[in-house]
């Protein structure tokens, strides 16, 4: 169960164009490999390649590709008796057309055939593995996506793996509910992105300084934030929460104490980061829940006071207004003996009609004022309570007791 659901992977137009280009680059110039192609199919292969990548006219305009024409020629080619290498070319042509016409399922099937034929140079097959990983992820083939990404990453230099590659692999792990694999992979995506952005920002600043020293006046360059997009941290939190839940259940099944403080601590850190950068109610709630769970697990340094602090921060920000959330916060206040604070919150919530003046809430409010020794305020609430609920004998008794305390005080 995804506690924070990740967004489905979708291929952007930019990525589709890049994948199509990869397909073209993988087989490069057919003429250069003419010795591997029979004379009977060479003219047809050249015709297909020229149709897929037409040359610009005298004005520099590149004509649109006639995909229907290309498709018919590829089908004609596939009907012939081909060598494995020729078949690889045919399926690459076909995959390229499917990519550019956004038929990703068919593109994936054709590139799988190229990969299985294993006729290309190792570096070209490696590029195709990465493309297969991206297509598999887009098509919902999550195990295949993970397998292809893992294979590709094992064979390439680390500097050739970008943050989007780690992010895509983490999405496959999340969909496969392999939380333990998703956690470090998302972390690597966040770190790699920060390193890339930092290097890019430094280059912009260096270029600006160089131009400034030569007398060229330009506005300060716009620098990109080192902080990754919000969804990346949500995905990491999702993986941490789900892995924590999985381990808790496994321990309970074995009759052991349900405490996984390491994962709880990591989840708390991510939640604290989220509320700092994106102070949304969901994140404040999640942080409060984690603090409460940590208190129950007796994680060092965590207790209900921090859970209350998280909820109160959301309250002060004007985010905490639902009856369920307000009741939760007030209960924590009462548990922490913050009776004055509980009374003020309840009073304000009722005045603003965020909480109804129900039997339970009036009783809770009168209890808060009594425990805070604010007997005048308690008396006012108990009078309202006995009028609203005349059959509440307990409220009548408490009202009499409070009035006696007030009289004795005088």
C-alpha positions in Angstrom: 0.0 0.0 0.0 1.5 3.4 -1.0 0.9 5.7 1.9 2.0 8.6 -0.3 1.1 7.5 -3.8 3.7 8.2 -6.5 2.7 9.8 -9.7 2.5 7.4 -12.8 5.5 7.7 -15.1 4.7 9.5 -18.3 7.0 10.1 -21.2 7.5 13.7 -22.2 7.7 14.9 -25.8 11.3 15.8 -25.3 12.1 12.3 -24.1 10.3 10.7 -27.0 12.3 12.8 -29.5 15.5 11.9 -27.7 14.7 8.2 -27.7 13.9 8.4 -31.4 17.2 10.0 -32.0 18.9 7.3 -30.0 17.3 4.7 -32.3 18.8 6.5 -35.3 22.2 6.9 -33.8 22.3 3.2 -32.8 22.4 2.1 -36.4 24.1 5.2 -37.6 25.0 5.2 -41.3 23.7 2.1 -43.1 26.2 2.8 -45.9 29.1 2.4 -43.4 27.8 -1.2 -42.6 27.1 -2.1 -46.3 29.3 -5.2 -46.1 26.9 -6.7 -43.5 23.8 -6.2 -45.8 22.9 -8.2 -48.8 22.5 -6.5 -52.2 18.9 -7.5 -52.5 17.8 -5.6 -49.4 20.4 -2.8 -49.3 18.5 -0.4 -51.7 15.3 -0.8 -49.6 17.1 -0.2 -46.3 18.7 2.9 -47.7 15.3 4.2 -48.9 13.8 3.7 -45.5 16.7 5.4 -43.7 16.5 8.4 -46.1 12.8 8.6 -45.6 13.1 8.6 -41.8 15.8 11.2 -41.7 15.3 13.4 -44.8 17.8 16.0 -45.8 17.1 19.8 -45.5 16.2 21.7 -48.7 18.1 24.7 -50.0 16.3 27.0 -47.6 17.3 24.8 -44.7 13.8 23.4 -44.1 13.6 19.7 -43.2 10.4 18.1 -44.7 8.0 16.1 -42.5 8.4 12.4 -42.4 5.7 10.4 -44.2 5.2 7.8 -41.6 2.6 5.8 -43.6 5.1 5.5 -46.5 7.9 4.5 -44.1 5.7 2.0 -42.4 4.8 0.3 -45.7 8.5 0.1 -46.7 9.4 -1.5 -43.3 6.6 -4.1 -43.7 7.9 -4.9 -47.2 11.4 -5.3 -45.7 10.3 -7.6 -43.0 8.6 -9.9 -45.5 12.0 -10.7 -47.0 14.4 -13.3 -45.8 16.7 -11.3 -43.7 19.9 -12.0 -41.7 19.9 -11.3 -38.0 21.8 -8.0 -38.6 19.3 -6.9 -41.3 16.4 -7.8 -39.1 18.0 -5.7 -36.4 18.0 -2.7 -38.7 14.4 -3.3 -39.8 13.2 -3.5 -36.2 15.1 -0.3 -35.3 13.5 1.5 -38.2 10.1 0.3 -37.0 10.8 1.2 -33.4 11.8 4.7 -34.5 8.5 5.2 -36.4 6.5 3.9 -33.4 8.3 6.3 -31.1 7.6 9.3 -33.2 4.0 8.3 -33.6 3.7 7.7 -29.8 3.0 4.0 -30.0 5.3 3.1 -27.1 4.1 -0.5 -26.7 5.0 -1.4 -30.3 8.3 0.5 -30.0 9.1 -1.5 -26.9 8.4 -4.8 -28.6 10.5 -4.0 -31.6 13.5 -2.8 -29.5 13.2 -6.0 -27.5 13.7 -8.0 -30.7 16.8 -5.9 -31.5 18.1 -6.6 -28.1 17.5 -10.3 -28.4 19.1 -10.5 -31.8 22.3 -9.1 -30.2 23.8 -8.0 -33.5 24.8 -4.5 -32.7 28.1 -3.2 -31.2 28.1 -3.4 -27.3 27.9 0.3 -26.8 24.8 0.6 -29.1 23.1 -2.3 -27.3 23.8 -0.5 -24.1 22.0 2.6 -25.3 19.1 0.4 -26.3 18.9 -1.1 -22.8 18.4 2.3 -21.3 15.7 3.1 -23.9 14.0 -0.2 -23.2 14.1 0.6 -19.5 12.3 4.0 -20.1 9.8 2.4 -22.5 9.1 -0.5 -20.1 8.4 2.0 -17.2 6.1 4.0 -19.4 4.2 0.9 -20.5 3.8 -0.4 -16.9 6.3 -3.2 -17.3 7.9 -2.3 -13.9 10.0 -5.5 -13.4 11.4 -5.3 -16.9 12.1 -1.6 -16.4 14.0 -2.3 -13.1 16.0 -5.1 -14.7 17.0 -3.1 -17.8 18.0 -0.1 -15.6 20.0 -2.3 -13.3 21.8 -3.9 -16.2 22.5 -0.6 -17.9 23.8 1.0 -14.7 26.1 -1.9 -13.9 27.8 -1.4 -17.3 28.2 2.4 -17.6 30.4 4.9 -15.8 28.7 6.5 -12.8 29.1 10.0 -14.3 26.9 8.9 -17.2 24.0 8.1 -14.9 21.9 11.2 -14.4 19.4 12.0 -11.7 16.4 11.2 -13.9 17.7 7.7 -14.4 17.8 7.1 -10.6 14.4 8.7 -10.3 12.9 6.5 -13.0 14.4 3.3 -11.4 13.0 4.4 -8.0 9.5 4.7 -9.6 9.8 1.1 -10.9 10.7 0.0 -7.4 7.8 1.9 -5.8 5.3 0.3 -8.2 6.8 -3.1 -7.4 6.6 -2.3 -3.7 10.3 -2.9 -3.3 10.5 -0.2 -0.7 14.0 -1.2 0.5 15.4 -0.7 -3.0 13.4 2.5 -3.6 14.8 4.4 -0.5 18.5 4.5 -1.5 17.7 5.0 -5.2 15.5 8.1 -4.6 18.2 9.4 -2.3 20.8 8.9 -5.1 18.5 10.8 -7.5 18.2 13.7 -5.1 22.0 13.8 -4.5 22.9 13.5 -8.2 20.5 16.3 -9.1 22.0 18.6 -6.4 25.5 17.9 -7.7 24.4 18.6 -11.3 22.6 21.8 -10.5 25.4 23.0 -8.3 27.9 22.5 -11.2 25.5 24.2 -13.6 25.0 27.2 -11.3 28.7 27.6 -10.7 29.3 27.6 -14.5 26.7 30.3 -14.9 28.4 32.4 -12.2 31.9 31.9 -13.7 30.6 32.9 -17.1 29.0 36.0 -15.7 32.2 36.9 -13.8 34.3 36.5 -16.9 32.0 38.7 -19.0 31.9 41.3 -16.2 35.7 41.4 -16.1 35.8 42.0 -19.9 33.4 44.9 -19.6 30.3 43.0 -20.8 27.2 44.1 -18.8 24.6 41.4 -18.2 22.0 40.8 -15.5 22.9 38.2 -12.8 22.2 34.7 -14.1 19.1 32.9 -12.8 20.2 30.0 -10.6 18.3 26.8 -10.2 17.4 25.6 -6.7 19.4 22.8 -5.3 16.2 21.4 -3.8 14.6 18.6 -5.8 10.9 18.8 -6.9 8.4 18.1 -4.1 7.3 14.7 -5.6 10.8 13.3 -5.2 10.7 13.8 -1.4 7.1 12.5 -1.3 8.3 9.3 -3.0 11.1 8.9 -0.5 8.7 9.4 2.4 6.3 6.9 0.8 9.1 4.3 0.5 10.2 4.9 4.1 6.7 4.7 5.5 5.8 1.5 3.6 9.1 -0.2 4.4 8.6 0.7 8.1 5.1 -0.7 8.0 6.3 -3.9 6.3 9.0 -4.5 8.9 6.6 -3.8 11.8 4.2 -6.4 10.5 7.0 -8.9 10.0 8.2 -8.4 13.6 4.7 -8.7 15.0 4.2 -11.9 13.1 7.4 -13.3 14.8 6.1 -12.1 18.1 8.8 -9.4 18.5 8.5 -5.8 19.6 7.4 -3.5 16.8 10.2 -0.9 16.8 12.2 0.2 13.7 13.7 3.4 14.9 16.1 3.9 12.0 13.4 4.1 9.4 11.2 6.2 11.7 14.1 8.7 12.2 14.6 8.9 8.5 10.9 9.4 7.8 10.8 12.2 10.5 13.8 13.9 8.8 12.1 13.9 5.4 8.8 15.0 6.9 10.5 17.9 8.7 12.1 18.9 5.4 8.8 18.8 3.6 7.0 21.0 6.1 9.9 23.4 6.0 9.9 23.7 2.2 6.2 22.9 1.5 4.1 23.6 4.6 1.0 21.7 3.7 -1.4 20.2 6.1 -0.8 16.6 5.0 2.9 16.9 5.8 2.2 18.4 9.3 -0.3 15.5 9.9 2.3 13.0 8.8 5.0 14.5 11.0 2.7 14.5 14.0 1.8 10.8 13.4 5.5 9.9 13.1 6.3 11.7 16.4 3.5 9.8 18.1 4.6 6.4 16.7 8.2 7.2 17.7 7.0 7.9 21.2 5.2 4.6 21.3 8.3 2.9 20.0 10.3 4.8 22.6 12.7 6.2 20.1 15.2 8.4 22.0 14.4 12.1 21.9 10.8 11.8 20.5 7.6 12.2 22.5 4.0 13.6 22.2 5.2 17.1 22.8 6.8 17.1 19.3 3.6 15.7 17.8 1.7 18.5 19.5 4.2 21.0 18.3 3.7 19.9 14.7 0.0 20.1 14.9 0.1 23.5 16.6 2.4 24.9 13.9 -0.2 23.9 11.3 -2.9 25.4 13.5 -1.0 28.7 13.8 -0.6 28.8 10.0 -4.3 28.5 9.6 -4.2 25.0 8.1 -5.7 23.0 10.9 -9.4 23.7 10.9 -11.2 20.4 10.5 -13.1 18.9 13.5 -11.0 15.7 13.4 -7.7 17.6 13.4 -8.7 20.0 16.1 -10.0 17.3 18.3 -6.7 15.4 17.9 -4.6 18.4 18.8 -6.8 19.2 21.9 -6.5 15.6 23.1 -2.7 15.9 22.9 -2.8 19.2 24.8 -4.9 17.6 27.5 -2.4 14.7 27.7 0.5 17.2 28.0 -1.4 19.1 30.8 -1.7 22.2 28.5 -5.1 23.0 29.8 -5.1 26.7 29.2 -4.1 26.1 25.6 -6.7 23.4 25.1 -9.4 25.7 26.5 -8.4 28.6 24.2 -8.3 26.4 21.1 -11.7 24.8 21.9 -13.3 28.2 22.6 -12.0 29.7 19.4 -12.9 26.7 17.3 -16.5 26.8 18.6 -16.8 30.5 18.0 -15.6 30.1 14.5 -17.9 27.1 14.0 -15.1 24.7 13.3 -16.3 22.6 16.2 -20.0 22.1 17.2 -21.1 22.9 20.7 -21.8 19.2 21.2 -22.1 17.3 24.5 -18.6 15.9 24.2 -16.9 19.1 23.2 -18.6 21.2 25.9 -17.6 18.6 28.5 -14.0 18.6 27.2 -14.0 22.4 27.4 -15.3 22.6 30.9 -12.8 20.0 31.9 -10.0 22.0 30.4 -11.0 25.1 32.3 -11.5 23.2 35.6 -8.0 21.6 35.3 -6.5 25.0 34.4 -8.3 26.4 37.6 -10.1 28.9 35.4 -13.3 28.5 37.4 -15.2 31.5 36.1 -14.7 30.2 32.5 -15.6 26.7 33.6 -18.8 28.0 35.2 -19.8 29.8 32.0 -19.3 26.6 30.0 -21.1 24.4 32.5 -24.1 26.7 32.6 -24.3 26.4 28.8 -23.9 22.6 29.1 -26.6 22.1 31.6 -29.0 24.3 29.6 -28.2 22.5 26.3 -28.3 19.0 28.0 -30.6 19.2 31.1 -30.4 15.5 31.7 -26.6 15.7 32.2 -26.5 15.1 36.0 -22.7 15.0 36.0 -22.5 18.5 34.5 -24.9 19.8 37.2 -22.7 18.3 39.9 -19.6 19.8 38.4 -21.3 23.2 38.1 -22.2 23.1 41.8 -18.6 22.2 42.7 -17.2 25.0 40.6 -19.6 27.5 42.1 -18.6 26.4 45.6 -14.9 26.9 44.6 -15.6 30.3 43.4 -17.5 31.2 46.5 -14.7 30.0 48.7 -12.2 31.9 46.7 -14.1 35.1 47.4 
